[in-house]
């Protein structure tokens, strides 16, 4: 989820949204072909001091500039791999 509330909007939330759209190859309210990610926008997540905010897997990520999108996805993938190894 990408926050587009007032604080996030003023700090570049729409630019961050564009970065997610390019990286995931989908538009808001769509799901990636592998069904791994949905892209949604929200009015506010209540973390205005951290604007612009993105929420991935119910974890808010603050100060998300477009250059941080790839790093957030890489962290998510590594965490998923670790959980998979632990469950084996």
Secondary structure as a PSIPRED ss2 file (coil, helix, strand):
# PSIPRED VFORMAT (PSIPRED V4.0)

   1 X C   1.000  0.000  0.000
   2 X E   0.000  0.000  1.000
   3 X E   0.000  0.000  1.000
   4 X C   1.000  0.000  0.000
   5 X C   1.000  0.000  0.000
   6 X H   0.000  1.000  0.000
   7 X H   0.000  1.000  0.000
   8 X H   0.000  1.000  0.000
   9 X H   0.000  1.000  0.000
  10 X H   0.000  1.000  0.000
  11 X C   1.000  0.000  0.000
  12 X C   1.000  0.000  0.000
  13 X H   0.000  1.000  0.000
  14 X H   0.000  1.000  0.000
  15 X H   0.000  1.000  0.000
  16 X H   0.000  1.000  0.000
  17 X H   0.000  1.000  0.000
  18 X H   0.000  1.000  0.000
  19 X H   0.000  1.000  0.000
  20 X H   0.000  1.000  0.000
  21 X H   0.000  1.000  0.000
  22 X H   0.000  1.000  0.000
  23 X H   0.000  1.000  0.000
  24 X H   0.000  1.000  0.000
  25 X C   1.000  0.000  0.000
  26 X C   1.000  0.000  0.000
  27 X C   1.000  0.000  0.000
  28 X C   1.000  0.000  0.000
  29 X C   1.000  0.000  0.000
  30 X E   0.000  0.000  1.000
  31 X E   0.000  0.000  1.000
  32 X C   1.000  0.000  0.000
  33 X C   1.000  0.000  0.000
  34 X C   1.000  0.000  0.000
  35 X C   1.000  0.000  0.000
  36 X C   1.000  0.000  0.000
  37 X C   1.000  0.000  0.000
  38 X E   0.000  0.000  1.000
  39 X E   0.000  0.000  1.000
  40 X C   1.000  0.000  0.000
  41 X E   0.000  0.000  1.000
  42 X E   0.000  0.000  1.000
  43 X C   1.000  0.000  0.000
  44 X C   1.000  0.000  0.000
  45 X C   1.000  0.000  0.000
  46 X C   1.000  0.000  0.000
  47 X C   1.000  0.000  0.000
  48 X H   0.000  1.000  0.000
  49 X H   0.000  1.000  0.000
  50 X H   0.000  1.000  0.000
  51 X C   1.000  0.000  0.000
  52 X C   1.000  0.000  0.000
  53 X C   1.000  0.000  0.000
  54 X E   0.000  0.000  1.000
  55 X E   0.000  0.000  1.000
  56 X E   0.000  0.000  1.000
  57 X C   1.000  0.000  0.000
  58 X C   1.000  0.000  0.000
  59 X E   0.000  0.000  1.000
  60 X E   0.000  0.000  1.000
  61 X E   0.000  0.000  1.000
  62 X C   1.000  0.000  0.000
  63 X C   1.000  0.000  0.000
  64 X C   1.000  0.000  0.000
  65 X C   1.000  0.000  0.000
  66 X H   0.000  1.000  0.000
  67 X H   0.000  1.000  0.000
  68 X H   0.000  1.000  0.000
  69 X H   0.000  1.000  0.000
  70 X H   0.000  1.000  0.000
  71 X H   0.000  1.000  0.000
  72 X H   0.000  1.000  0.000
  73 X H   0.000  1.000  0.000
  74 X H   0.000  1.000  0.000
  75 X H   0.000  1.000  0.000
  76 X H   0.000  1.000  0.000
  77 X H   0.000  1.000  0.000
  78 X H   0.000  1.000  0.000
  79 X H   0.000  1.000  0.000
  80 X H   0.000  1.000  0.000
  81 X H   0.000  1.000  0.000
  82 X H   0.000  1.000  0.000
  83 X H   0.000  1.000  0.000
  84 X H   0.000  1.000  0.000
  85 X H   0.000  1.000  0.000
  86 X H   0.000  1.000  0.000
  87 X H   0.000  1.000  0.000
  88 X C   1.000  0.000  0.000
